[in-house]
Amino acid sequence: MAEPLRGTPQRPREPRRPLDPRDFPGCRAVHLPVEELDDHEGRIEYWEARSGTAMILAEPATLYHDVPSAGVTGLVEMISQARGSRILALGSADLVQFGEHGRYQVLMQPDAMFFLDRPWPRERAIDVDVGPLPDVVLEVDHTTDIRRRKLEVYASWGFPEVWVEVPSPDWMAPRTSGRPRLTVYLLDGDGYVESAVSRAFPGWRAAEIHRAMNEETKSAETVAALRRVGRGLGRASGTSPDDDPFLGAERAESRSEMLRENLRQTLAARNIRVTEAVEAWLSGVTSVERSAQFLEAAIDSRDASDFLRRVRPAGDAPPDDG
């Protein structure tokens, strides 16, 4: 087992009490020795070495379970773009506590987890004694209920924030069990307290997250919330959407196209024909740094050739196409 990071307290050793299958509703207990753990292909809610027992879903996961957990990853990606720096989103990666000689002692798999800032995990499994720990862990409770046991383990490991989503997608058949909502649990001492708003994503309310995860198409309210939260995170970290490689390129192209259209309209208003040469020059405008100079040239030029002489570098004479 890797040595814990300096200054990182050793987590309480799990399991602190005997495994009780009744703590995992919606799951069934199967015997799974540690030697067979790596070869197991299904999802594991909880596994412990002491009894060699794994708690796995009694029924296969349905769209009720998979769609919200996949959808929230896209929501967080939009927030990261608005923030201007990447947020790492992982699916059901292994959270592991190791025992003596580096052998697995406890393993759990959440539905999703998010790391807002580096360092990010580098190993195949996340060692909860070493970290880094995710800023947020998501559990989708469709047929299960993590509050019986998993939430207790997350608290003992010091996970700062856990989201528990009971889905209610309007575009699917109505649910017949559970109370559809998202609950935000924030670590407070040795346990969790419910909160109406996320701490990791300041300003993102539990009701907004739940609505966004269950929408077939993103509503105006959801888009506004994602932008608000992302911009807030960006202000705190000194970044903006322009710092995101993809969104920054899109925004730069949009500004360039707006400049090109403004120049066309200015020339047209002065009865200056936008010739093929002018259009060819316009298509090469990919920056707005000289927008004031270009607009001044459009206002002061006599004709298309004069406009091109004003905007092109000295010595780069345009063809005289009138």
Solvent accessible surface area in square Angstrom, and as a share of the most:
residue,aa,sasa,rsa
1,M,99,0.44
2,A,64,0.50
3,E,145,0.65
4,P,44,0.28
5,L,96,0.48
6,R,242,0.88
7,G,79,0.76
8,T,33,0.19
9,P,90,0.57
10,Q,91,0.41
11,R,41,0.15
12,P,59,0.37
13,R,88,0.32
14,E,0,0.00
15,P,18,0.11
16,R,134,0.49
17,R,84,0.31
18,P,103,0.65
19,L,33,0.17
20,D,36,0.19
21,P,68,0.43
22,R,186,0.68
23,D,22,0.11
24,F,10,0.04
25,P,39,0.25
26,G,29,0.28
27,C,22,0.13
28,R,126,0.46
29,A,50,0.39
30,V,34,0.20
31,H,141,0.63
32,L,13,0.06
33,P,35,0.22
34,V,37,0.22
35,E,127,0.57
36,E,88,0.39
37,L,11,0.06
38,D,96,0.50
39,D,113,0.59
40,H,59,0.26
41,E,172,0.77
42,G,41,0.39
43,R,51,0.19
44,I,6,0.03
45,E,5,0.02
46,Y,1,0.00
47,W,0,0.00
48,E,2,0.01
49,A,41,0.32
50,R,141,0.51
51,S,57,0.37
52,G,9,0.08
53,T,22,0.13
54,A,0,0.00
55,M,0,0.00
56,I,19,0.10
57,L,27,0.14
58,A,53,0.41
59,E,110,0.49
60,P,120,0.76
61,A,48,0.37
62,T,61,0.36
63,L,104,0.52
64,Y,29,0.11
65,H,16,0.07
66,D,67,0.35
67,V,44,0.25
68,P,1,0.01
69,S,16,0.11
70,A,71,0.55
71,G,32,0.31
72,V,0,0.00
73,T,52,0.30
74,G,34,0.33
75,L,4,0.02
76,V,1,0.01
77,E,79,0.36
78,M,75,0.34
79,I,0,0.00
80,S,2,0.01
81,Q,35,0.16
82,A,9,0.07
83,R,8,0.03
84,G,6,0.06
85,S,37,0.24
86,R,139,0.51
87,I,6,0.03
88,L,19,0.10
89,A,31,0.24
90,L,49,0.25
91,G,45,0.43
92,S,57,0.37
93,A,29,0.23
94,D,36,0.19
95,L,0,0.00
96,V,0,0.00
97,Q,0,0.00
98,F,33,0.14
99,G,20,0.19
100,E,142,0.64
101,H,170,0.76
102,G,24,0.23
103,R,129,0.47
104,Y,36,0.14
105,Q,40,0.18
106,V,0,0.00
107,L,3,0.02
108,M,0,0.00
109,Q,24,0.11
110,P,0,0.00
111,D,13,0.07
112,A,2,0.01
113,M,0,0.00
114,F,0,0.00
115,F,3,0.01
116,L,10,0.05
117,D,92,0.47
118,R,159,0.58
119,P,95,0.60
120,W,23,0.08
121,P,26,0.17
122,R,201,0.73
123,E,138,0.62
124,R,193,0.70
125,A,10,0.08
126,I,7,0.03
127,D,17,0.09
128,V,0,0.00
129,D,0,0.00
130,V,20,0.12
131,G,18,0.17
132,P,33,0.21
133,L,34,0.17
134,P,1,0.01
135,D,48,0.25
136,V,0,0.00
137,V,1,0.00
138,L,0,0.00
139,E,2,0.01
140,V,2,0.01
141,D,8,0.04
142,H,43,0.19
143,T,60,0.35
144,T,18,0.11
145,D,31,0.16
146,I,5,0.03
147,R,127,0.46
148,R,122,0.44
149,R,2,0.01
150,K,3,0.01
151,L,20,0.10
152,E,56,0.25
153,V,0,0.00
154,Y,0,0.00
155,A,14,0.11
156,S,13,0.09
157,W,0,0.00
158,G,20,0.19
159,F,1,0.00
160,P,48,0.30
161,E,3,0.02
162,V,0,0.00
163,W,0,0.00
164,V,7,0.04
165,E,0,0.00
166,V,23,0.13
167,P,0,0.00
168,S,32,0.20
169,P,6,0.04
170,D,138,0.72
171,W,95,0.33
172,M,41,0.18
173,A,70,0.55
174,P,120,0.75
175,R,40,0.15
176,T,139,0.81
177,S,66,0.43
178,G,62,0.59
179,R,167,0.61
180,P,56,0.35
181,R,72,0.26
182,L,8,0.04
183,T,11,0.06
184,V,0,0.00
185,Y,14,0.05
186,L,20,0.10
187,L,40,0.20
188,D,89,0.46
189,G,63,0.61
190,D,141,0.73
191,G,30,0.29
192,Y,37,0.14
193,V,72,0.42
194,E,106,0.47
195,S,27,0.17
196,A,60,0.47
197,V,48,0.28
198,S,3,0.02
199,R,125,0.46
200,A,21,0.16
201,F,0,0.00
202,P,79,0.50
203,G,36,0.34
204,W,1,0.00
205,R,119,0.43
206,A,11,0.08
207,A,77,0.60
208,E,30,0.13
209,I,0,0.00
210,H,29,0.13
211,R,90,0.33
212,A,8,0.06
213,M,7,0.03
214,N,13,0.07
215,E,44,0.20
216,E,131,0.59
217,T,109,0.63
218,K,91,0.39
219,S,33,0.21
220,A,82,0.63
221,E,100,0.45
222,T,2,0.01
223,V,65,0.37
224,A,59,0.46
225,A,2,0.01
226,L,5,0.03
227,R,135,0.49
228,R,111,0.40
229,V,2,0.01
230,G,0,0.00
231,R,81,0.30
232,G,26,0.25
233,L,19,0.10
234,G,1,0.01
235,R,180,0.66
236,A,92,0.71
237,S,61,0.39
238,G,70,0.67
239,T,38,0.22
240,S,44,0.29
241,P,4,0.03
242,D,68,0.35
243,D,81,0.42
244,D,16,0.08
245,P,119,0.75
246,F,131,0.55
247,L,48,0.24
248,G,10,0.09
249,A,63,0.49
250,E,91,0.41
251,R,77,0.28
252,A,42,0.32
253,E,89,0.40
254,S,64,0.41
255,R,92,0.34
256,S,2,0.01
257,E,73,0.33
258,M,124,0.55
259,L,9,0.04
260,R,18,0.06
261,E,70,0.31
262,N,63,0.32
263,L,0,0.00
264,R,56,0.20
265,Q,105,0.47
266,T,30,0.17
267,L,1,0.00
268,A,64,0.50
269,A,85,0.66
270,R,97,0.36
271,N,143,0.73
272,I,10,0.05
273,R,156,0.57
274,V,49,0.28
275,T,4,0.03
276,E,156,0.70
277,A,15,0.11
278,V,0,0.00
279,E,63,0.28
280,A,63,0.49
281,W,36,0.12
282,L,0,0.00
283,S,77,0.50
284,G,56,0.54
285,V,10,0.05
286,T,99,0.58
287,S,53,0.34
288,V,53,0.30
289,E,160,0.72
290,R,100,0.36
291,S,31,0.20
292,A,79,0.61
293,Q,76,0.34
294,F,13,0.06
295,L,56,0.28
296,E,106,0.47
297,A,5,0.04
298,A,0,0.00
299,I,98,0.50
300,D,70,0.36
301,S,0,0.00
302,R,168,0.61
303,D,57,0.29
304,A,1,0.01
305,S,6,0.04
306,D,8,0.04
307,F,0,0.00
308,L,0,0.00
309,R,127,0.46
310,R,103,0.38
311,V,1,0.01
312,R,48,0.18
313,P,86,0.54
314,A,111,0.86
315,G,89,0.85
316,D,74,0.38
317,A,89,0.69
318,P,21,0.13
319,P,86,0.54
320,D,125,0.65
321,D,53,0.27
322,G,52,0.50
